[in-house]
Amino acid sequence: MPSDAYIARAAARLVGHRDSVLCVDAEGSRLASGAEDGTARLWDVTTCQSIKAFRVPISSHEASGGGGGGSANVSSVCLSGHHPNTLWTASGGTVHEWDVRGDRLVVQTWEHAYAGLTKSSGDEINQIAVGREHLTLCDDSGAVTILDLPGRRVFKRIASAHSNICSCVAFRGPKHRWELLSGGLDGNLNAWDFSRARCVAQVEASCVVD
């Protein structure tokens, strides 16, 4: 091992989920997590205590497919400093918006069918990200979808963002209001002007070396 190698050690252990944790997100002193036990949890990282647990309902697609049970794997969670009272979760093909001040209150549900905009309502959402006014998500079809949060509508959908599964997505930052990044199993990292659904840069990540 190199002499300058950094060995990471756990500073704390958060206990609460009853199955594998699939995703985390942090904002300030809060941490959100989602797991295969069908719950999302909100944590206070200063005390390492769970503040609230939200049981995420099974999506209509999974229910019609005979998935059974009353909750689904939580594949992505998201917090935002622009929306301090809100937690977003993704499970199956559905995004849920929660008011964390309430008692397990779902204030908005976004079905991934989006009024027929997707080719299949069975596409699994892999990650969600939230900006000031928009939420973006990526799915197994390789698509990236941007939702207008104040208008409660689909803002843009980039149907062929990737030629394989789109596994991750993120807004670039406040200085780049209309830009987001996406990565897929096609080996590409794409930068988008999502106001025009236009790819402005592409990197073949499989070709990147140190």
Secondary structure, 3 states (H helix, E strand, C coil): CCCCCCCCCCCCCCCCCCCCEEEEEEECCEEEEEECCCEEEEEECCCCEEEEEEECECCHHHHHCCCCCCECCCCEEECCCCCCCEEEEEECCEEEEEECCCCCEEEEEEECCHHHCCCCCCCCEEEEEECCCEEEEEECCCCEEEEECCCCEEEEEECCCCCCCEEEEEEEECCEEEEEEEEECCCEEEEEECCCCEEEEEEEHHHCCC
